Amino acid sequence: MKLLQSLRTNVTGIAIFAALTALLISATFVLTKDPISRNIKEQASIKLYEIIGDTPFDNDVFSQTITVDGKAFGYSQPIDAHIATHEGKVQTVIFPVLSKQGYSGDISMLLGINADNSIAGVRVVSHTETPGLGDKLELKKSPWLLDFNNKKKSQDGSWAVKKDGGQFDQFTGATITPRAVINALGDALDYFESHPQTFTQPVIKNH
């Protein structure tokens, strides 16, 4: 009987502990959900506004998007691109771009393209490239990404790393990573230039 009572006491104690733990987790989730969402939005907004730079705009870039075919941007499904407008005219469109050609895995980026087909800016959101070799993808460690600012893609073969006869520096000891970025950006630029009506007369969604 004492053993049975002891087991019941232990089971009851474990059940109470589990219930309290679940309640604590639920409370923590509720209390932190909004701050986390705000932080995510703030970080995403920072990258968007960094890319736009000095380009004038008068809309809520974070909340206003257009949906486009994701294939040219490395995705298998449609994607939402953020749009910056001024007095009703499209100034810059910021796309999520994914390269699957990285040395160690996917490279996720944000690419801003201006209405004149030039690049407003590029930011890498995440990557798994080898530390030391992939550091140039991070703006805080290297200005390499800034080389794309204001560039347009020409059809003379110069949209490539210098090793392939192009205009862009490769990384010391690494060519696969910069080549992956350059190819992905080039595909996105090609899509943007070949679908002018999509961006001059966009169907804007408000979130």
C-alpha positions in Angstrom: 0.0 0.0 0.0 2.8 2.4 0.9 4.4 1.7 -2.5 1.2 2.4 -4.3 0.6 5.6 -2.4 4.2 6.7 -3.2 3.6 6.0 -6.9 0.4 7.9 -6.9 2.1 10.8 -5.1 4.9 10.8 -7.6 2.6 10.6 -10.6 0.5 13.5 -9.2 3.6 15.6 -8.6 4.8 14.9 -12.2 1.4 15.8 -13.6 1.3 19.1 -11.7 4.8 19.9 -12.7 4.0 19.2 -16.4 0.8 21.3 -16.2 2.7 24.2 -14.6 5.5 23.9 -17.2 3.0 23.9 -20.1 1.2 27.0 -18.5 4.6 28.8 -18.2 5.5 28.0 -21.8 2.1 29.2 -23.0 2.3 32.4 -21.0 5.9 33.0 -22.2 4.7 32.5 -25.8 1.8 34.9 -25.4 4.0 37.6 -23.7 6.8 37.4 -26.2 4.9 36.8 -29.5 4.2 40.5 -30.2 7.7 41.7 -29.2 9.3 39.0 -31.4 7.1 39.9 -34.3 8.0 43.5 -33.9 11.7 42.7 -33.8 11.5 40.6 -36.9 9.6 43.4 -38.7 12.1 46.0 -37.5 15.1 43.9 -38.7 13.5 43.2 -42.1 12.5 46.9 -42.4 16.1 47.9 -41.7 17.4 45.8 -44.6 14.7 47.1 -46.9 15.4 50.7 -46.2 19.2 50.1 -46.4 18.7 48.8 -49.9 16.4 51.7 -50.9 19.0 54.2 -49.7 18.4 57.8 -50.9 15.7 56.8 -53.4 12.6 58.9 -52.6 9.4 56.9 -51.7 6.2 57.8 -49.9 4.6 54.4 -49.2 4.8 51.7 -46.5 7.5 49.5 -48.2 7.3 46.7 -45.7 3.5 46.3 -45.9 3.0 46.8 -49.7 4.1 43.9 -51.9 3.5 42.4 -55.4 3.4 38.7 -56.2 5.6 37.4 -59.0 6.8 34.1 -60.3 9.5 32.8 -58.0 11.4 30.6 -60.5 13.7 33.4 -61.7 14.5 34.1 -58.1 15.4 30.6 -57.1 12.1 29.6 -55.6 9.6 26.9 -56.7 6.6 29.0 -55.7 5.4 32.6 -56.2 7.1 35.2 -54.1 6.1 38.5 -52.6 8.4 41.4 -53.5 8.3 44.7 -51.6 7.7 47.8 -53.6 8.7 51.4 -53.1 6.7 54.0 -54.9 6.8 57.8 -55.1 3.7 59.8 -56.2 2.3 56.6 -57.6 5.3 55.6 -59.6 7.4 52.5 -58.9 10.9 53.5 -57.8 12.4 50.2 -56.5 11.3 46.6 -56.1 13.0 44.4 -53.5 13.0 40.7 -54.2 13.9 37.7 -52.1 16.5 35.8 -54.1 17.7 32.3 -53.4 20.8 30.7 -54.8 21.2 27.0 -54.5 24.7 27.1 -56.0 26.6 28.0 -52.9 29.6 26.0 -51.9 28.1 24.8 -48.6 24.4 25.4 -49.1 21.7 27.9 -50.0 22.4 31.7 -50.1 19.4 33.8 -49.2 19.4 37.4 -50.3 17.4 40.6 -50.7 17.8 42.4 -54.1 16.6 45.8 -54.8 16.1 46.8 -58.5 15.3 50.3 -59.6 12.9 51.3 -62.3 15.7 51.9 -64.7 16.9 48.2 -64.3 19.9 49.1 -62.1 20.6 47.5 -58.8 19.6 49.6 -55.7 21.4 47.2 -53.3 22.0 43.7 -52.2 21.9 42.2 -48.7 22.6 38.6 -47.8 20.0 37.4 -45.3 21.5 34.0 -44.5 24.1 31.6 -45.8 26.2 28.5 -44.7 29.3 29.3 -46.6 32.7 28.3 -45.0 33.8 30.9 -42.4 36.7 32.9 -43.7 35.8 32.2 -47.3 32.2 33.3 -47.2 32.8 36.3 -44.9 32.6 38.7 -47.9 28.9 38.0 -48.1 28.5 39.9 -44.8 28.5 43.7 -45.2 29.9 44.2 -41.7 33.0 42.2 -42.7 33.4 43.3 -46.3 32.1 45.9 -48.8 32.0 43.4 -51.6 28.2 43.5 -51.9 28.3 47.3 -52.5 30.0 46.7 -55.8 26.6 45.8 -57.3 25.1 49.2 -56.4 23.9 51.1 -59.5 25.1 48.3 -61.8 23.0 47.1 -64.8 23.4 43.8 -66.4 24.9 44.0 -69.9 24.8 41.2 -72.4 28.6 41.3 -73.1 29.5 38.5 -70.7 30.9 40.9 -68.1 28.2 39.9 -65.5 30.6 37.4 -64.0 33.6 37.0 -61.7 36.9 38.1 -63.2 38.1 34.5 -63.3 35.3 34.0 -65.9 36.1 37.1 -67.8 33.7 39.4 -65.9 33.9 42.6 -63.9 33.4 41.3 -60.3 36.1 40.3 -57.9 36.1 36.7 -56.7 37.1 35.9 -53.1 40.6 34.8 -52.2 40.6 31.1 -52.4 36.9 30.9 -53.4 35.1 31.4 -56.7 32.0 29.2 -56.2 30.4 31.5 -53.7 30.6 34.8 -55.6 29.7 33.1 -58.8 26.6 31.7 -57.1 25.6 35.2 -56.0 26.3 36.8 -59.3 24.4 34.2 -61.3 21.3 34.5 -59.0 21.3 38.3 -59.3 21.7 38.1 -63.1 18.7 35.8 -63.4 16.6 38.2 -61.3 17.7 41.2 -63.4 16.8 39.4 -66.6 13.3 38.7 -65.3 12.8 42.3 -64.2 13.9 43.7 -67.5 11.8 41.2 -69.5 8.5 41.9 -67.5 8.3 45.7 -67.6 4.5 45.8 -67.3 4.5 43.8 -64.1 6.5 46.5 -62.4 5.3 49.7 -64.1 1.6 48.7 -63.5 1.9 46.5 -60.4 -1.0 44.9 -58.6 -0.1 45.9 -55.0 -1.2 44.0 -52.0 -1.4 45.5 -48.5 -0.5 43.4 -45.5 
